[in-house]
Amino acid sequence: MPPLLFAVVNSGQKVSGNVDLSVYPSLRSIDVPTINSGDLYLQGSFNTTSGNFKRLADNVGQIANVVNAGSTHLLWPGGYLAPNYVRVELLSTQTDVRTFTLLATPGLR
């Protein structure tokens, strides 16, 4: 079974802490708990320096997932290798602690 990784957005915050994907670069899906409505972005960086985290984008623009109030399960686009470290970013401040579950598989960089 591929490992489950967790990203926690604390109450009153919009961004989670770092999730280490350096060994598991093939992100498959994100399980989103019940949240306040808003778009969900992933920020990525190749190291843990806070200023290096940027929203992930493809050839069209930033990868945004519309998440209304409630929970959902997002499938990550195939063919995209995630950077070494990611953070979950939400557009609205959360009123309670939210834990996101990321499913990733090992692979070569």
C-alpha positions as CSV (number, residue, x, y, z in Angstrom):
1,M,0.0,0.0,0.0
2,P,1.4,3.4,-0.9
3,P,2.1,5.7,2.1
4,L,-0.5,8.2,3.4
5,L,1.0,11.6,4.1
6,F,-0.7,14.3,6.1
7,A,-0.9,18.1,5.8
8,V,-2.4,20.0,8.7
9,V,-3.9,23.5,8.4
10,N,-4.3,25.0,11.8
11,S,-7.3,27.0,12.9
12,G,-7.1,30.6,11.8
13,Q,-4.6,29.7,9.1
14,K,-4.7,29.2,5.3
15,V,-1.5,27.2,4.7
16,S,-0.3,23.8,6.0
17,G,3.2,22.8,7.2
18,N,5.6,21.1,4.8
19,V,4.9,17.6,3.5
20,D,8.0,15.7,2.4
21,L,7.5,14.1,-1.0
22,S,11.2,13.6,-1.7
23,V,10.9,9.8,-1.6
24,Y,7.3,9.8,-3.0
25,P,7.3,12.2,-5.9
26,S,4.2,10.7,-7.7
27,L,1.3,12.4,-6.0
28,R,-1.9,10.5,-6.8
29,S,-4.7,12.1,-4.8
30,I,-5.7,14.4,-2.0
31,D,-8.5,13.6,0.5
32,V,-10.0,17.0,1.5
33,P,-11.8,17.1,4.9
34,T,-14.8,19.4,5.5
35,I,-13.5,22.9,5.1
36,N,-14.7,26.4,4.8
37,S,-15.3,27.1,1.1
38,G,-12.5,28.2,-1.2
39,D,-10.0,27.1,-3.8
40,L,-7.3,24.7,-2.9
41,Y,-3.8,25.1,-4.2
42,L,-0.6,23.2,-3.7
43,Q,2.6,25.1,-3.0
44,G,5.9,23.4,-3.9
45,S,9.6,23.8,-3.3
46,F,12.7,21.8,-3.7
47,N,13.9,22.6,-0.2
48,T,12.2,23.7,3.1
49,T,13.1,27.4,2.8
50,S,9.8,29.1,3.3
51,G,10.4,31.9,0.7
52,N,10.9,29.3,-2.0
53,F,7.4,27.8,-1.9
54,K,5.3,28.9,-4.9
55,R,1.9,27.7,-6.2
56,L,2.2,24.8,-8.6
57,A,1.3,25.6,-12.2
58,D,1.0,23.7,-15.5
59,N,1.2,25.1,-19.0
60,V,-2.2,26.8,-18.6
61,G,-1.6,28.5,-15.2
62,Q,-1.9,27.8,-11.5
63,I,-3.4,24.5,-10.6
64,A,-6.5,25.4,-8.6
65,N,-9.1,23.0,-7.3
66,V,-12.5,24.5,-6.4
67,V,-13.6,23.1,-3.1
68,N,-16.9,24.3,-1.8
69,A,-17.9,23.9,1.8
70,G,-17.8,20.2,2.6
71,S,-15.3,17.4,1.8
72,T,-14.1,16.0,-1.4
73,H,-11.5,13.7,-2.9
74,L,-9.2,15.2,-5.6
75,L,-7.3,13.1,-8.1
76,W,-3.9,14.6,-9.0
77,P,-3.3,15.0,-12.7
78,G,-1.2,12.1,-14.0
79,G,2.2,12.8,-15.4
80,Y,3.1,15.6,-12.9
81,L,5.9,14.8,-10.5
82,A,5.5,16.8,-7.3
83,P,8.5,18.8,-6.0
84,N,10.4,17.6,-2.9
85,Y,8.1,19.5,-0.5
86,V,4.5,20.7,-0.8
87,R,2.1,22.7,1.3
88,V,-1.7,22.8,1.1
89,E,-3.0,26.4,0.6
90,L,-6.6,27.4,1.0
91,L,-8.1,30.8,0.0
92,S,-10.2,31.1,3.1
93,T,-9.0,31.0,6.8
94,Q,-10.1,27.8,8.5
95,T,-12.2,27.9,11.6
96,D,-10.9,24.6,12.9
97,V,-7.9,22.3,12.5
98,R,-8.1,20.6,9.0
99,T,-6.1,17.4,8.2
100,F,-5.6,16.6,4.5
101,T,-4.5,13.1,3.4
102,L,-2.1,12.8,0.4
103,L,-1.6,9.5,-1.4
104,A,1.8,9.3,-3.1
105,T,3.9,6.5,-4.6
106,P,7.6,6.1,-4.8
107,G,9.4,6.9,-8.0
108,L,12.5,8.1,-9.6
109,R,13.3,11.8,-9.9
